Amino acid sequence: MPSLPPSSIVSVPNVVGPGRVRSPEPAWGRRATDRVSSQTAVMHIPGREGDPVAGTTRGRYDLEARAGHLAEALYLAPYLALTHAVAAATVFFLFQDQVSPLYRLALFFSVVVPATIATIGARRYRSRRPGEAEIAAGQRIAAIVVLALGLAWSSMPLALFPGSDADHRMYVVALCASLLATTYTFGSSRSLGLLFAGPITVASVLAFFTEGGAVARALAVLLLIYALFVMFTAGRMSRLSGERILDRIRVSEQNETISLLLHDFEENTSDWLWETDAEGRLQHVSERIAQVAGEPLSTLQGAAFAALFLGTRKRRAMSDEIAEILALIAERKAFRERVVEVTIGGVTRWWRLSGKPITDREGAFLGFRGVGSDISETRQSEARIAYLASYDSLTGLANRARFHDAASQACARAVLSGRSYALLYLDLDGFKFVNDTFGHALGDVLLTRVAQRLTGAVPPDALVSRLGGDEFAILLACEDVDDTVSLGERLIETLSAPYTLDGVQVEIGASVGFARAPSDAQTPQGLLGKADLALYRAKATGRGKVSVFAPELEASVRLRRDLEADLKRAVAQGEFTLHYQPLIGLVDGRVRSFEALLRWTRHPGGPVSPAEFVPVAEASGLITEIGRWVLRQACQEAARWPDDIRLAVNISPIQFRSTDLLADVTDALDASGLAPHRLEIEVTESVFFEMNATTIANLNGLRALGIRVALDDFGTGYSSLSYLIRFPVDKIKIDRSFIKEMGSRPECLAIIEAILTLARKLSITVTAEGVETAEQAMMLKASRCDDIQGFLFSPARPADEISRLIADLPARFGEVFPILPVTFRRANAGAPLVEGGASPA
């Protein structure tokens, strides 16, 4: 709120009594349309150097202070004029034998005329709002009139005292003393009192002294002392009266300031002020109250207080809270921060009201005053916060906190009543790919659609919660295990149906873990933990399944945790080694490259299969550190091999999604001195399935360095062919599952030949994995496969056997392929074959 300059709110008062300034309208009742009079004064208050308002604030109060002084002086002017006229008439008749009629007439008119002028001026002054000029003129006229009266009366002791008898002299003395006493009637104007009393005092003392008698002189001294006392006390009273006037001015100003502040307060805040009279009718209704109540201001003014809540035109419903406030007002009891709900124009609002009874000095009840506040936005915010505390803001489902509360109650009921409750712990399969490929906005839309499908597919009494990310939990009563498992399968089927989101069709799946209370767990944490174990098994055994918790799962988890602890120790103590399996070229039998394979000998416990510890390393995050060591160690070994032999290193999808991959590869090459073209990075199709910006950057960065990229386990994914077009690779490795059955299943051989044909068209080298028999090798050679890898020639061997393998394997190749049998000739091999001879490839 902007500050108001003090000078802008000083108003000229209305004179209503002796020194009284009409106060502004009470702050409770001021309206926005009320005008506040203001007038700036630049004059100072004379003779008030020590006053607190002197200096910078003196001019601010000067005009109203002068008006107040003049008002007090003029208030008793009619009564003073009447008194002086009576006194003059008394002198006229009592002294008709003592002095000439001419003097008596002159004295009478000299008193009555100024007194009459003073009476007329006082009435005219009170009937208007004087400005600075009127006040100055009034002060001058008042001074002239008072001086004229003083001079007129000062002639009286000089003219009457010397020639009068004792009784008349006593009257003159009494009249002089009485006239001096009228000095008090000039109120706070000390100068008027001096103008009036000064001449009378001087003339009286002079008349008494010039008479010459001892008694007269004594009267002169006493009268002088009395006059000084009267003028001194009148001056004191004048100062007190002046301070009282200033205090009233300050109070008036403060009232107006408060009124303005309260008006601005009502205009700029949600609070508003209300007031009733003794009968409970609204008083001083402001526009803010009318706006809040949704009623015309004119109808609320003077209406019953209940009209604020119930309306004046269309009656609204009475609530218990409203009735309680009205009862408190009827009982004249104060109340504080009572919240009521009202409906105005079809919109629900909340008000917070406080009020207390007001009384006068005698304790008589005058009504109620209070403050109201529209707290609708606060209540709505509190409701929103309460909602967010229990529900997910994206999907509208219960959140983890709400789920925990509900699960706690369900577990408690299950323990007490024996009734079974089920928890279906659900995780989306393929959601991360959708999120990374199409963006988080579409991923959020997908989660919302998933929540809608879940809510529509579960029983009405089931609680569907989103625990975070793409994890959901469904808590429901479990009457039959098979029925609950069937529900889980229906949920998987429902969620696996295609989604069309912003014109994009996506497909995801789901896996479900199932646990029960109280048989599996009796606490929310335990129940969720058991369901999580079941979910882990569902995902590990192929996804898209419902897995029911079984006690043996805990044993497998303990084994997994022990394995993870030993794996961390193995990384710290360097328990890993590398073995190398050769890849043999089918053209001449020479070793083309070696694939580095990780081996771990657990202490104690012996060798651990990579199929066991690699998934644990990936889940625990250790795979990055292990993979970095494999790169360095393998490159150092390969740098000692012949220059025409390459090194193949498997990279985990987790490593490939890391922004540090290129730096790790570059560091390994620089440290070992191995040429980039001799390094071959093997990745699985899952890398391309979860392709994102980092993965693409790593793939392009490797190819830019001259490093070859091989696609491992080719043929096991459903999108392999599209990957070859979208993300070109240098080599593909046919998965061993096709090689194993190529002799017994013609379709496997057909798939292998199709892969080889496609690879030749795309200039991609092909390696067959898992070759264990000579028959498999001959069929692959006849189909013009480039390389083979398997136990037929050698398993993975330690680094110190590399030289022997390079030297001995060509001889082994000659033993396997002395001559290519006619049975395995292929007309589509690309060149004619000689009967009984070897392939020209």
N, C-alpha and C positions, 0 to 999 in steps of 0.2 A: 504494500500500500504506500503511495507517495506521501511524503511528509508534508504537513501544512505549515506555512509560515505563521508565526504567532500573530502578526499584525493583521492577518487576513480574517481572523475570527473575533476581533474586538467589536462589540456592538454597543450602540448608544442605548442606554436603558430607558424604560418608561418609568416615570415618577409616580409612585402609588402611595407614598407615605413619607414620614420623616426620615430622609436619608435612605429610603428603600429603593432598590433597583429591581425591576421586574425580572425574575429569573426566566431563563428559556424554558421551553416545553420539556417535560421530563424525558430523559434519554430513552425510556422504554417506548414512548409513543411517537418518536420522530419518524417521519416518513420521508421517502426519497424526494417527494414534491415540496417538502417544507423548505423555506428559504431562511438562511442565516444572515442577519444584517451585519455589515462590516463597515468600518470607517477607520481610517488611519489618522493618528494624531501625531504632531511633531512638536507640540508645546510641552513644557516640563511643569512639574508641580512646584510652585514656589515655596521656599522655606523648608524643604524636606531633604536636605543634603544627606542625612543619615538614614533615610528610608531604604528598606531593602530593595525597593524597585527603582532606586536611583541609578543613573548611568544608562546602560544600554536598554533597560526595560522601562525607564521613566516615561518617555514619550508614548509608549504603548498604552499606558493607563491614564495619561494626563487628562484627556478629554472627558472620559467617563468619571474620573475623580472630581473634576471641576463641576461637572453636571450634578454629581452626588452632593457636593458641598452646597451648591446653590439650591438644590431641591430641599435639603434639610432646613436651610435658612428660610425658604419660602413656605414650608409646610405650615408653620404656626403664624404666618403673616396675617391671616384674617383674624385670628384670636388676639394677636398682639395689637392689631389696629383697633379692635373693639375695646380692649383694655385701655389703650392710650386715649381713645375718645371719651371713655367714661371718666378717666382721670382729669382730662382737660375740662370736661363739663363740670366736674366737682369743683375744680379751682375757680371756674367762672362764677359759680353761685356762692361758694364759701367766702370768696374774697371780694364780693361786690362792694363792701364798705371799706376795704383796705386799699384798693388800687383803682385806677380809672377804668371805666368800661372799655376804652379803646385798647388798652393793653390786654385786657382779658379776652376781648374778641380776637385780637391779633394772635395771642397764644393758642386760643382754641382752634382757629383755622390753620395755624402753622403746624398743629399736631394732626388734625383730622385729614387735611388734604394729603400729606405724604402717606398717612395710614391707608387712606382710600386707594391711592395710587398703588401701594404695595399689595393690597387685596386684589385689585383688578389684574395686576401683573402676575400674581401667583396663579390665579385661575387660568389665565391665558397660557402660562408656561406649562401647566399640567395637561392642557388639552392638545398639545402637539409634541412632536419629537424634535427637540431643538438640535441644531447643528452647532458648529464651532462659533459662528458669528452670533447666533442667538444667545449662546452661553456667555460670550464676552459682553454682549450688550446687557444681558440680565445682571451680570456682576457689577457693571458700571451703574446701572439704574439703582440696584439695591444699595450700593455704596452711597449714592447721592441721597436716596430717601432716608437711609439710616443717619447719615450726617445731618440732614435737615431736621430730623426728629431730635437728635442730640443737641443741636444748636438751639432749637426751639425750647426744649426743656432746660437748657443751661441758663436761659434768661430768667427762669422762674425763681431760683433762690436769690438772685441778685435784685430782682424787682419786689419780691414779697417778704423776704426774711427781715430786712432792716426795719420796716415800718409797721410790722405786725405785732400783735400781743402774744403772750406766752402760748395760748392755745393754738393760734394760727402758726406760730413758729414751729411748734411741735408737729403740726401737720406737714409743714414744709420739709422738716427733717425726715419724717416718716416717708413722705412722697419721694424725696431724693434717694433714700435707701431702697425703696421699692423699685424705682426706675433703674438703679444700678443692678438690682437682682434680675431684671428682664434681659440682661446681657446673656444669660444662659439660653435664652430662647433662640439665639442665632446659630445654635448647633455647632457644626464643625468649622464655621467661618469665623476665625479669630479676628480677622481684620474688621469685619462688621461690628463685632463687639467693642473693639477699641474706638471705632468711629463714633459709636453711640455713647459709650460710658466716659470717654475722655473729656469731652466738653462739660458734661454734667458734673464730673468729679472736680474739675478745675474751678468751675463757677461756684459750686457748693462750698468748697474749702475757702475760696476767696470771700464769699459772702459772710461766712461764719467768723473768719478772722477779722474782717473789717468792722464787725459790730463792736469788737473791743472787749466784750465781757469774758470772764474766765470760763463761764459755762459754754459760751459760744465757741471759744477757742478749743475747749475740750471736745465739743461736738465735731469741730473741724478735724482734729487729730483722729478721733474715732472714725469719722466718716472716711478720712483718707485711708486709714488702715483697712476699713471694710472694703473700700473701692479696690485697693491693691489686692486684697484677698479674692474678691470676686473676679478681677481680671486674671489673676494667676490661675485660679481653679477653672475659670472659663477656658483659658488657654490649654490647661491640661485636658479638659473634657473635649476641646477642639481636636487635640492630637489623637485622643482615643477614638473620637468619632471618625476622624480621617482614616485611621488604620482600619476601623470597622468597614468603612466604605470601600477601601482597597481590598479588604478580604472578600467582601461581597462581589466585587468586580472579578477577583481571581476565581471565586467559586463559580460565578456565572460563566466565565470563559472556559473553565474546566468542564462545566456541564455541557457547553456547546461542543467542546472538543470531544468529550466522551460520546456525545450524541452522533457526531460525525464519524467517529471511529466505529461505533456500534453499527451505524448505517453501512459503512464500508465493510464491516465484518459480515453483516448479513448478505451483502451483495457479492462477496468474493469467497465465501466459504459455504459449506453444507450446513452450518449451524444457523439457527434462527431463535429469536426471543419471543416469548409470549407472556401475556398478562391478563388476569381476569379481575373483575370487581368482586365485591362481597357476595353477590348473587351468582357468581360463576359465569358471568358473561365476558366474552373476549373484549379486551380494550386495546386501543392503539395497534390495530392490526396492520402489519407491514405488507408490502408487496411480496416479500420473500415468503411469508407465511401463506398468503393466498396462492402463490405459485406452487408451493410444496403440497398444499391441501387440494389443489385442483379445483378451487372454488373462487367465485368473484370476490374481490376485496369488500365490496359494499355489502354483500350478504353475510360475510363473516363478522364484520364490525357489529358488536352488540349481540352476536349469536351465542348460544350456549357453548361451553368449552368442548362438549362432546361432538360438535359439528366438525371439528378438525378431523376426527376419525370417521364419523358416520356420514358426513356430507350434509349439505343443506337442500340439494335438489333431488338427487337420487340416493336413497338411503343405502348405506353399506352394512355388511354384517358386523355384529358385535362379537368380538373375541374375548376370551378370558383375560388376556393381558390388558385390553382396553377397559374392561369392566373393573379390573383391579385398580387402575389409575384413577378412574372416575370415583371409585369408592374412597380412595385416599384423599382426593380433593374434597369430597363431601364430608369426610371426617376431619378435614383441615390438618392433615398429617403430611409432613415433608416426604419426598421420595427422590431417589437418585438413580440415574442411568437405567431406567426401565425400558426394555425393548418391546416394541409392539409391531405387529405385521398388519399392514393396510393394503388394500387393493384400490388403486386410483386409475381410472381409465383402462381397466383390464390388465394393468401392470402391477405386480406385487412389489411393494416397497417396505423397507424396514426403517423405523424411527427409534431413536434413543432419547428419552425425555427425563429431565430433572426439574423439580419445582419445590418451592417452599412457601408457606403462608407469610403474608406481610401484615403488620399491625402498626398502629400509630403509637404515640408516646404513652397514651393511656391504656394501651393493650387491646384496643378495639380492632377486630378483624377487618381488613380492607380488601382482601382478595389473595390471589396467588401470582407469583412471578416465577418464571423458569426459562430454561433453554432447551431447545430441541435440535436434533441433528439427524440428517438423512444419512444413514449408514448402509444404504443398499449396496453401493459399490464395495464397501468393506466386507459385507456379508457374502456377496457373490465371490469376492476374492478368497475369503475363508473357505467357502464351499468348494471353490476350484482347487485350493491347496489340499483340502481334505480328500477331494477326489483323486488328485495326483498322488497323494500318499498311499492310496489303495488300488489305483487302477493305472494301467499303461496308457500314456498319452497318445500313442500312435494307433493301437488296435482297439482300445477301450476295454480290453480284457483285464482281469485282476492281475496285479503285479506280484513280485516275489513276497513283499510284506503281507499283502492280503492273502496270498496262498499260504504263507507260514501260519497266519492266525487261523485260517480255516482248517489247515492240516493239524494244528495243535488241538483244536476242538474235536476233530474227527478221531484222532488217536486217543484222546481222553475218553470219548464215548465208546470207542472200540474196546478199550481196556475194561471199562465199567460194565458194559452191556454184552460184550462178546460179539457184537455185530461187526462184520468185516467191511473194511473200506479199501478201495483199490486206487492206486496211483499209476496212471499211464504217462510215462515220461517220453516225450516225443521230440525228435530232432529231424530237421529238414535235410534231405540229401540233394546236393546240387544247388543249394541256395547261394553259396559263395560265388559260384561261377556266374549266376544270373546277376548278382550284385556287382561283381567286378566288370562284367562284360557290358551291361546296359546302364550301370550307374546306380547310386544309392537311392535316387528318387524313385526309380522303378522298383527297386528292391523294397522300399517302404510300402509301395502300393501292393506288391506281392504279399508282404506280411499281413497287410490289412485284409486281403482276400482270403488268405489262409485262415485268419481269425474268424472271418464270416463263415467259412465252410465248417470249421471245427464247432462253432457255436450251434450251427444248424444240424449237426450230425450227432450230438450227444444228448442224453436225456435231460429234461428240464431241470432236475435237481443237481446236475453235475456242475462243478466249478471249473471253468477253463481259464488258465493263467498263462501269461507270457513271462517266463523267468528271465529272459534276456536273449538278445540276438535272435537266432532262429530256434530257440528251445521253448517248448510249451509243456505244460503239465495239466492233466485232467484228473480231478479228484471226485470220486463218486462212490456210492454204496455198492458193495460187491456181494450180490446174492449167489452168483454162480461164476466160477472161474472161467469156464468155457465161454459163457456169454460175454464176459469182459474181454477175453482174448478175441472173440469175434468182433466186438466193437472196435478193438484196436486195428484189426485187419480192414474193417470197413473204413476207418479213418485213413489208413494208408491208401486205400483205393480211391477215396474221395479226394485226398490231397494230390494224388498222382495224375489226376485228370488235367489236361492242358489248360493253361491260363492265357487269356488274351488281354494284354495290358498296353494301353495306348498304341494299339495297332501291332504290337509285338506278341507273338505266341511263344510262350516258354513252358517248359516241363520240368518238374522237380519230383522228388520222391520223399519218403519219410521212413524212419525206423522208430520202433516203440519198445521201451523197457517197461515191464510190468512188475509191481511189488504190492504187497497187501499189509494192512494193519488189522489186527495185532500179531498175526502169525509171523510175518517177516521183520517187522519193526514196530516200536511203540512210541516213537517220537518223530516229528517232522523231518529232522535231520537224518535219522536212521532210515526212514521210509524213502526219502529222496536219494540217499546214498545207495540203497539196495536197488531201486529202480534205475539208477545210473549204471550200476554194474550190469544189469540186464540189458540196458540200451547199448552199452559198450559191446556186449557179446552179439547183439543183433547187427550192429554195424560191422563187426569183425567177421561175421559169417555171411556176408553178402548184401547187407542193407535191404531195406524194403520188407522187413520182417517184424513180428512181435516176439520178443524174448521174455520169458517168465523167469523171475529170479529163482535161483536155486542155491542152496548153501555152498555147493562146491565152487560157485563163482568167487566167493570170498577167499577161498584157498588160492585160486588162480591169481587173484589180485595181490595177495600177500607175496606170492612168488614173483609177480611182476615188480612189486615195490622192492623186493630184495635184489632182483636183477638190476633195477635202476640204480640202487645204491652201489652195487658192485661195478656197474658200468661207469659211474662217476669216479670211483677209485681207479678203475682201469685207465681212464683218460688221464688222471693225475700221475699215475705211476708208469705209464707207457707200456701197457700189457698187450698192445696191438702189434700185429705184424702184417705184411703184405705177401700174398702169393700171386703168381702170374700164370694165366692160362693162355696158350698160344692160339692164334687164328691162322689156319693153314690155307694158302692159295691153292685152288683146284686146278690151276694151269700147270704149275711146275712143282708143287709140294713144298715150297719154301715158306718159312714163317713170315707172315706179313706184319703182324702186330701181336702184342701181349695185352690182355685185359687184367688190370690190377684188381684183386679181390681181397677184401678185408677178412682177417682172421683174428679171433680172440680166444686166448687160453685163460679161463677163469681160475683164479687162485683163491681158495681151493675150488675144485669142481671140474677142471679139465676144459676141453674145447667146447665153445658155444656156437651154435649155428647162426649165421647172419640172419636167417629167417626169424630167429627168436629175438636177437638183440637190436637189430636195425630199427624195427618198429618202435621199440622202447626208446631208442636214441632219438628218433624223430618226434615222438610224443613229449619227451622231456626237454627237447631243445639242444641236446648234446650233439646232434648230428652235424651241426655247423662246425663245431670245434673238431670233431672227428674227421669230417670231410676236408677241412683245411689241412690237417696233418697228412691225410692220404695223398692229397695233391702234391705237397712238398716232398714227401718220401718217395712217391712213385716217379716224380720228375727227376729226382736225384739219381734213382736207379737207372731210369731210361737214358739219362745222359751218357752212360757208359756202354750202351748197346751200339750196334752198327747203325749208321745213319739212315739206312733204308727200312728200319723197323720202327713202327709207331707204338705209342702207348695209349691205351684206352682206359679211361677213369669214369666210373659211375658217379653221377651227381644226383643227390636227392632233390625231389621237387621243392622241399623247404629251402635248400641252398639256392636253387635256381630262382626262387622268388625273392632272394635277398639282394639288396643293393650293393653288398660287399663282394659279390661273386667275381666280378671282373678284376677287382683289386687282388683277391686271393689267387686267382689264376695267374695274373701278371707277376705277383711276388714269387710264386712257385717257379715260373719260367725264368725269371731273372736270377733267382738264387741258385738254380741248377744249371743254367746255360742251355737248356733244351730248346730247340727251335720250335716255334709255334706250330709249324705245319706237321710236326711229328706227334702232336698231342691231339687226341680224339676224346671228346666229351660225350658220354652216353647218357641219354635221358629217356624216361618212359613217357607214354602218351598222357599220363596225368598232368604233366607239365603243360601241355597244350590245352588240356581240358579246363584248367584254371588260369588261362592266359590273361595277363593284365599288363599294364604299362611297363612295370619293372621286368617282367618275364620277357617281353618283346625287346626291351632295351638290352638285356643280357644276351639274348640270342643274336641280335644284330652285332653287339659288341664282340662276341666270340668269333663270328664269321669275319668281321673286319680285321681281327688280329691274325687271321689265316688258320684258326683252329677249326678242325673238322667236328661236325655234330652228327651223332648217330642216334637213331630212334630204336630203343631197345624194346624187346617183347612185342614186336610188331604183329598186328593181326588180332590181338585180343580185345581191342577197343572197337566201338561201333562207328567211330568217325575217322578211322585211320587214313582213308584215302583223301578226305578233304584236308587233313593236316598236311599231306605231302604237297598240296597246291598252295595252301595259305602260308605254310612255314617250311620252305625248302630245307632239306637235310642232305648230308653227304653220304650217309649209309643208313640202311635199315637192317635190323637183325630179326630174322624170322623166329618166332617163339618156339621153344622146344616142344610145346604141345602138338604142333603140326608135324614136326619131324618124327616124333615118337610113333605116330600112327600112319605115316605116309605109305608104309608098305602094306598095311592091312585095310586102309580106308582110301578108296580112289578119290573121294572128295577132298581129302587133305592134300593129296598130290596135285589135284586140280587147282586148289587155292595157292599152293606154293608156286606152280607154274604161272598162275595169273600174276602173282606178286613179282616174279622174276621178269615177266614180260613188261609190266608197268614200270619197273625199275629201270630196265634198259631204255625205255622210251624217255624216261626222265633223267637218264645218265646218273643213276644212283647205284652205288655199290651195295651188294647184298651178302650178308653173312647168315649162315644157318647155325643155330645154337642147338646144343644137346645131341650132337651126332655121336652115336655109340656103336654103330655096326658098319661094316664094310658095305653092306647092301644099301644103307641110307646114303653113304658117301658116294657110291656109284650112281645112284639115282639123281642126286644133286648135281654131280658132275655132268651127267647126261643132260640135265635141264639147264646147264650153263650157269650154275650158281658161282659166285666169285670166291667166297671163303667159307670154310667150315670151322666149327669150334665144338669140342666135346671130348669125352673120355676115349674115343677111338684113337686119338693121337696122344693126348696127355691131359691129366687133370691139372688144376692149378698147382704150381710148384714154387718153392722158395726162390728168392732172387739169385742165390749162388748157383742155381742149376740152369740159369738162362743160357749160358754159353753152350752147355751140353745139348740143350733142346734145339738151339739154332743149328747145331752141327748134325744131330742124329735124326731129326724129324723128316728131312728129305728122303733118307733111306727108308724110313717107315712108310712114307707116302708111296715109294716104289713097290713096297711089299703089298700095299692095299690095291694099287692100280697097276698091275703088270701089263694088262691089256683090257680094254673096255669091252665087256661081253656084248654080243649082238642084241641080247634081250632088252638092254636099256638104251638102245639107239632112239633118237627122237627126230622125227622128220622136221619138226619146227625148231631145231637147234640153231638154225641160221646158216648151216653149211653142210654139204653132203658128207656122209660118213662112209668110211671104207669098211667093207665086210670083214668083220673079225679084227679090225684095227682100232686104234685110239682116236679119240676125238681130236680134231685139229686145234680145238680151244686149249 
